[in-house]
Amino acid sequence: MSTQNLNVTTTEQISDSRRQIIKNLAAGAAGVGLLSQVSNSTAAEAKTPQSVNRPLKGNIHHSMARWTYQDLSVEELCQVVIKLGFSAIDLIGPDEWPILKKYGVHSSMCNGAELNLTDGWGDTQFHEALIVRYHRHIDLVADAGYTNLICFSGNKRGMAPEVGLENAVLGLKQILPHAEKRGVILQMELFNSKVNHPDYFADNSAWGIELCKRLDSPNFKLLYDIYHMQISEGDIIRTIKDNHQYFGHYHTAGVPGRHEIDESQELFYPAIAKAILATGFKGYLAQEFLPTPPDMPGKIESLRQAIQICDV
């Protein structure tokens, strides 16, 4: 699929009714009828064969990251993902879980226990606060009927990678027994430190895998972000095949730019999705790209196409 196909309309081509729809979305209007208008309008204008919304195959458990569609309320986003044929959203906190439950949408990766992305488990000065927060959040996640809770290594601040590993083991071992008891899986996200997250400890799969080995718990996994690891080290498919037992969740985005996962970028996601599926993975593959179209129907079309690309 080309970038041209993702931009279903230009601003000049948007009809008066479409302008009103987008205006309503920006104002936070909700409701199935509104999202139906967006969906129908997009479908009417997307005339290429790629835009036919075929039923999903059911082999991949699809999700998407809430933060990439901030112009939609959580309620509107729930309606969108249901219309696109899947029912999970990543990176949602406890305050908004009731909205997900209202629509039968799963919180596939919970957040809210972390301090931020830089003050993490690799630095002991943050352990006291993190331990309290994660103990509480593990209970919230379990009580809500969810499984995955994100965590972060944080930044090095001059510490060697080995020191960060030792610190992370020390801190995480104080909450893992509780996670195991409650059936919650802590998932540490791998970031690149070259473009997006300078100084981050877990900026390569080897560091994260070693942490998994030292913790030796089925309730600690890595969130393997394909976009980040392509920038950090490449060799995506072999890494997944050889180390899939340590990866509990996957994120996508196009490289370079973190935009759509179509032909405009260097990764071939159908092959990556097939490699993930071949490992027997039963978790979630979540879209985490930043859509480029200027209008909401175009952004929704980008998400629809991404789901179809990964639906192998």
N, C-alpha and C positions, 0 to 999 in steps of 0.2 A: 504494500500500500504506500502511496506517495504522500508527501506533505500536502500536496494540493488537495487530495481527497479529504484530508482532515479538516481543512478550512471550507466547510460546506457552503458558506455564504460570505460575502463581504459586507461591510457596514452599509454600503450603498444599496445592497440588494435586500435588506431586511424590510419586510412589509410593515405597515402600520400596526397590524395585529401582533407581529413578532416583537416590535418595539415595546408594546404594552406588556407582553409576557416577560420580557427581560426586565422591564421596569418593575414589575411585580415581584420577580425573583430577587432583585437587588434590595427591594424594600422588605424582604423577609416573608412574603406571603407564602402560605403553605396550602396543601390540599392535593388530593389525587387528581382533581380536575385540572389544576394548573400544570402539574407535571405531565399530564396526558397531552395538553396542548403543546408543550415543549417537544415531547416525543413525537407526536404526529407531525408537527411542523418540520422537525429534523428529517423524519422519514420521507416526507413529501419532496424535500429538496435534495436528498442524497440519492441520486439516480444510478450510481455506479454499482456493478455486481457486488463489490466489496461491502456495500452498505446494507445488503440484505441481512436482516437480523435472524440468523439461523438459530435453532434451539441449541443450548449448550450440551455437550456430550456427557458431562457428569464425571469425567475422569479426574479433573483438576478441581480442587476447592478454591474458588476465586474470592478475592477480597480487594479492598482498595483503602488507601490511607486518607483519613478524614481531612487532614490539614491541607491537602492538595486541592480541595474544593471548598475553600472558606467562604465563597460567595453564596453558597447554599447553606441553609440551616440543617441541623442534623435530621430533622423531620423530612425536609425536602430530599436530602441525600438518601435517606432510607427508601423513599418512594422511587428515586432514580435507580438504585441498585436492584430493587425488586423488578422494575420494568425491564432492566437489562438481563435478568435471568439468574442473578445470584443473590446471596443474602448474608453478607458479612462486611464489616467495616473495621479497619485497623485504627489504633491509637485514639481510643475513646476512653474517657474517665468516668468515674462513678456517677457524677452529676447527670450524665446524659444516657446512662444505661437504661433508665425507664423508657426513654423514647425508642431505643432499639427494641426493647421487649414489646412495646406497643405494636411494632410492625413485624415482629418475628425475625429481626435482623441480629446476627450474632456479633459479639465483640470479640473479634478474632485475635486481637493483640491489645491488651489493656495497658493503660499508662496512668500516671499520676503519682506513683511512689517515688520517682526520681527527683533529685534536687534540680537538676538541669543536665545538659549534655556534657559539661566540662568537669563537674565536681562529682566524681564517681568512685567506684569500688577500688580503683587502682591507687588511691591516696587515702591513708589511714585517718587523716584529719576530718574526713567526711563520714567515717564509719558509724559513729554514734548516732548521728541524725538519720543516716540511711537505714540502720538496723531498726530503729523505731518506726520509720515510715513504711518499710517493707513488711514488717510483722503485721502492721495494721492492714496494709493493702492486700496482702496474701489472704487475709480473712475476708475482705470485701470481695475480692475476685471469686474465691471459693463459694461464698454465700450467694453470689449472683449466678452461680452455675457456669462460670467461665474457667479457662485453663491457663492462658498465656499472659505473662506479665513482663513487660520490657524492662531492661536495665542497661546501664552504660558503664564502660570502663573509666571514663573521664580522662583528663589530660595528664601528661607526664610531669610537667613542671620541673624538668631537669633530672628526673629519676630514670634509671635504666629500665628497659623492658622487664628484666628479671625481678627487679624490685616491685614493679607494678603487679607482676604475677603473684609474688608472695603476699603482697598486700591484699589483692583481690581474693585470694584463697582464704586468708585470715578473716576477712569481713564476711564473705559469702557463706562460709561454713557456720556462721552464727545465725543465719536465717534459713538455710537449706533444710534442716530437719523439720522446720515448721511448714515449709513449702511441700515437702514430701508427705507430711501428715495430712495436709489439706488438699493434695492433688493438684497443686499449682506448679507450672513450669516457668522458671525464670529464663528469659531469653535475652542474652547480651547482643546488642547490635554491633556489627562490624561496619566502621566508617572508613572513608579514605581521608588521609591527612594531607594529601597533595593539593586538593582543590577546595574542599568544603569544611574540613574539621582539623585544622593544624594542631599538632601536638597530641592527638588522641592516641591512647595506648593501643586499643584493639583496631589497628589500622591494617591488619593483615590476618589471613586465615590461620597461619601457623601459631600466632600468639593466642588466638581464641581457642584453637584446638588443644593447645597445651594446657590452658586453663580448664577446659572440660576434662582432660585426662587427670589432672591433679584433684579436681573436685569429685570426680568419679560418682556422679549422681544422675539418675535418669530425669531428675527435675531441674537440671541446668543444661541449656542448649544455646546455640548461636543463632541469631537472626542473620542469615546470610543475605546481605544486600548486594544484589548482582551489579547494580550501577556502581556502588562504592568499590567493590572488589575488582571490577574491570579496570577502574582507574588505578587502584593500588597495585594490582599484580596480574590481572588477566587470567588466562588459563581456566576459564570458568567451568566448562563442562567436565574436564578431568578432575578438577578440585571437588566438584559435586559428586562425581562417581566414586572417588577415593575416600571421601570424608563425610558422606551423607549422614552417617550415624550421629554426627555432632550438630547437624543443622536441623533446627526445629521449625523454621519459618523462613520465607523468602520474600524479598522486595524487588520490584522492577523499576527501571527508568532507562531512557535512552542515553547513550554515551556518544559524543559529548553533549552537554547542555541540560541533562536531566528532564528532557521533554518526552514527546511521544516515542513509542517503541516500534515505529514503522521503518521504512526503507531509508529514512533521512539520517539514521545513526548506524553505528558499526556492529551492534550485537544482533544476532539472529535468534530471536526469542522462541520461535517454534521448536528449534533444535534444543534450546536450553530447557524449555518446558517438557519436552520428551525425555530428556536426560533425568530431570527431577522425577518424572512419573516412573521411569524405569527402575529407580532405586526403591520403589515401594512406598514412597512418601505419601502420607495421608493427611498432612497438615495443610496450611494455606499458602497460596501464592498471591501476594497482594501488590496491586498496582500503586506505585508511589512516584509517578511522573508529574511534572507541572504542565498542564495543557496549554497550548499556544493560541488557540482561536480566541478572538476578542469577545465573542458572545457566548452566552450560556448554552444554547443548543449545540454550538460547535464544540464546546468543551465536553458536553455529554456524549457527543458523537466520538470524540477522541477516546473516552473511557470505553465506550461500546466496542470500538475497533481493537483496543488493547486487550480486552477480555476475549474477543474472538481470535486474536493472534495467538494467545496463550492457551486456547481451548483445544488441546490436542487429544 
